[in-house]
Amino acid sequence: EAWLKANLLDAAVPPFSFVYAGRASKDLLPRWEKHTRRCTLDTHRLQYEITYLDPGTRLLVTCTIVQNTKFPQIEWTVRLKNTGTASTPIIEDIQGIDALLFAEDEKAGRQQSLKLYHFKGDYCTPDSYLPMEHLFVGSEPASFHPYGGRPTNAELPYYKLQGTDNG
């Protein structure tokens, strides 16, 4: 609940990013019109929809968030749509998650490792879509994304991030 509020609902800069007309979204989104809606999907799921609208070009950025209230789980999807009458400037380097993540072991008061579960993308080989794991230790940077503009080339973009204590 606290992470959701701090990083998505109340965040000045959300944990996704893109470059629009040569400018980083972290510089643009705080200046755009922002609206948030909440609805209940079922007994254990809430849905939030955060929209950002560029008043000049009418680019609409929608972040749909589903929170599981039974388990500590949040998922989000970001969509960009031109609602104006002219073509938008170039949109590039879209990152579904662009964030520094920290995991602290509350009992020991120290950082713990994070494990990312993901899938190898399509290489047109027998091991395409093979389940993979990546262990993050310390401050090592990593990037996971498909290549060449195709949605499953080299990396299938669905992820599960888990602390070493299964949190």
C-alpha positions as CSV (number, residue, x, y, z in Angstrom):
1,E,0.0,0.0,0.0
2,A,2.8,2.4,0.9
3,W,4.8,1.6,-2.2
4,L,1.8,2.1,-4.4
5,K,1.0,5.5,-2.9
6,A,4.6,6.7,-2.9
7,N,5.6,5.4,-6.4
8,L,2.5,5.5,-8.5
9,L,-0.5,7.3,-7.0
10,D,1.3,10.3,-5.3
11,A,4.5,10.3,-7.2
12,A,5.7,13.4,-9.0
13,V,7.6,11.1,-11.4
14,P,6.1,7.6,-12.0
15,P,8.3,4.5,-12.3
16,F,7.9,4.3,-16.1
17,S,9.5,6.6,-18.7
18,F,9.7,7.6,-22.3
19,V,11.3,10.4,-24.4
20,Y,8.8,12.7,-26.1
21,A,10.0,15.3,-28.7
22,G,13.5,14.8,-27.3
23,R,12.5,15.5,-23.7
24,A,12.4,13.0,-20.8
25,S,9.0,12.1,-19.4
26,K,10.3,12.8,-15.9
27,D,10.5,16.5,-16.9
28,L,7.2,16.6,-18.8
29,L,4.7,14.6,-16.7
30,P,4.8,16.8,-13.6
31,R,3.6,19.7,-15.8
32,W,0.8,17.8,-17.6
33,E,-2.8,17.5,-16.4
34,K,-3.1,14.5,-14.1
35,H,-6.3,12.7,-13.0
36,T,-6.7,9.6,-10.9
37,R,-9.7,7.2,-10.7
38,R,-10.2,4.2,-8.5
39,C,-12.7,1.4,-8.7
40,T,-13.2,-2.0,-7.1
41,L,-12.8,-5.0,-9.5
42,D,-13.7,-7.7,-7.0
43,T,-13.2,-8.8,-3.4
44,H,-9.4,-8.6,-3.6
45,R,-8.6,-6.3,-6.4
46,L,-8.6,-2.5,-6.8
47,Q,-8.0,-0.7,-10.1
48,Y,-6.5,2.7,-10.4
49,E,-6.3,4.7,-13.6
50,I,-3.8,7.6,-13.7
51,T,-4.0,9.8,-16.8
52,Y,-1.5,12.5,-17.9
53,L,-2.5,14.8,-20.7
54,D,-0.2,17.1,-22.7
55,P,-2.2,20.3,-23.0
56,G,-0.3,21.2,-26.2
57,T,-0.3,18.1,-28.4
58,R,-3.1,16.2,-26.5
59,L,-0.9,13.1,-26.0
60,L,-2.7,11.0,-23.4
61,V,-0.6,8.7,-21.2
62,T,-2.7,6.2,-19.2
63,C,-1.3,4.0,-16.4
64,T,-3.8,1.3,-15.4
65,I,-2.8,-0.2,-12.0
66,V,-4.3,-3.3,-10.5
67,Q,-3.7,-3.8,-6.7
68,N,-4.2,-7.2,-5.1
69,T,-5.4,-6.4,-1.5
70,K,-4.9,-10.0,-0.3
71,F,-1.3,-10.3,-1.4
72,P,1.4,-7.7,-1.8
73,Q,1.1,-7.5,-5.6
74,I,0.8,-4.6,-8.0
75,E,0.7,-4.7,-11.8
76,W,0.5,-1.8,-14.2
77,T,0.1,-1.2,-17.9
78,V,1.1,2.1,-19.6
79,R,-0.6,3.2,-22.8
80,L,0.1,6.2,-25.0
81,K,-2.6,7.6,-27.3
82,N,-2.7,10.7,-29.5
83,T,-6.0,12.4,-28.8
84,G,-5.1,15.5,-30.8
85,T,-5.7,16.4,-34.4
86,A,-2.1,16.4,-35.6
87,S,0.7,13.9,-35.5
88,T,2.5,13.7,-32.2
89,P,6.2,14.4,-32.0
90,I,8.5,11.3,-31.9
91,I,8.0,9.1,-28.9
92,E,11.0,6.8,-28.1
93,D,12.8,4.8,-25.5
94,I,9.5,3.7,-23.8
95,Q,10.3,1.9,-20.5
96,G,7.4,0.1,-18.7
97,I,9.5,0.2,-15.5
98,D,12.4,2.6,-15.1
99,A,13.2,2.6,-11.4
100,L,15.7,2.0,-8.7
101,L,14.5,-0.8,-6.5
102,F,15.6,-1.5,-3.0
103,A,14.7,-4.5,-0.8
104,E,15.4,-4.2,2.9
105,D,15.3,-7.1,5.3
106,E,13.1,-5.5,8.0
107,K,14.2,-8.1,10.6
108,A,17.9,-7.8,10.0
109,G,17.9,-4.1,9.0
110,R,20.0,-4.7,5.9
111,Q,19.5,-5.0,2.1
112,Q,18.5,-8.4,0.7
113,S,18.9,-9.7,-2.8
114,L,16.2,-9.4,-5.4
115,K,15.4,-12.2,-7.9
116,L,13.8,-11.4,-11.3
117,Y,11.9,-14.2,-13.0
118,H,11.5,-13.7,-16.7
119,F,11.5,-15.5,-20.0
120,K,13.9,-15.8,-22.9
121,G,12.3,-14.4,-26.0
122,D,11.8,-15.9,-29.4
123,Y,14.9,-16.9,-31.2
124,C,13.1,-19.4,-33.5
125,T,15.0,-22.2,-31.6
126,P,13.9,-25.0,-29.3
127,D,14.8,-23.0,-26.2
128,S,12.6,-19.9,-27.1
129,Y,10.5,-18.8,-24.1
130,L,12.7,-20.7,-21.7
131,P,12.1,-19.6,-18.0
132,M,15.0,-17.6,-16.7
133,E,16.1,-16.1,-13.3
134,H,18.4,-13.1,-12.6
135,L,19.7,-12.5,-9.1
136,F,20.4,-8.8,-8.3
137,V,23.0,-8.4,-5.6
138,G,24.2,-4.9,-4.5
139,S,23.8,-2.1,-6.9
140,E,24.4,-3.9,-10.2
141,P,22.4,-2.3,-13.1
142,A,20.5,-4.5,-15.5
143,S,18.2,-4.0,-18.5
144,F,15.7,-6.4,-19.9
145,H,13.8,-5.7,-23.0
146,P,12.9,-7.0,-26.5
147,Y,15.0,-5.8,-29.4
148,G,14.4,-4.6,-32.9
149,G,10.9,-3.3,-32.3
150,R,9.4,-6.7,-32.0
151,P,7.5,-7.6,-28.8
152,T,9.2,-11.0,-28.1
153,N,12.6,-10.7,-29.8
154,A,15.2,-12.0,-27.3
155,E,13.1,-11.1,-24.2
156,L,9.5,-11.8,-23.4
157,P,8.4,-8.6,-21.5
158,Y,6.6,-10.2,-18.5
159,Y,8.4,-10.2,-15.1
160,K,8.1,-11.1,-11.5
161,L,10.4,-9.5,-9.0
162,Q,10.8,-11.2,-5.6
163,G,12.8,-10.7,-2.5
164,T,15.0,-13.5,-1.3
165,D,12.6,-13.9,1.7
166,N,9.8,-14.6,-0.9
167,G,8.4,-11.1,-0.3
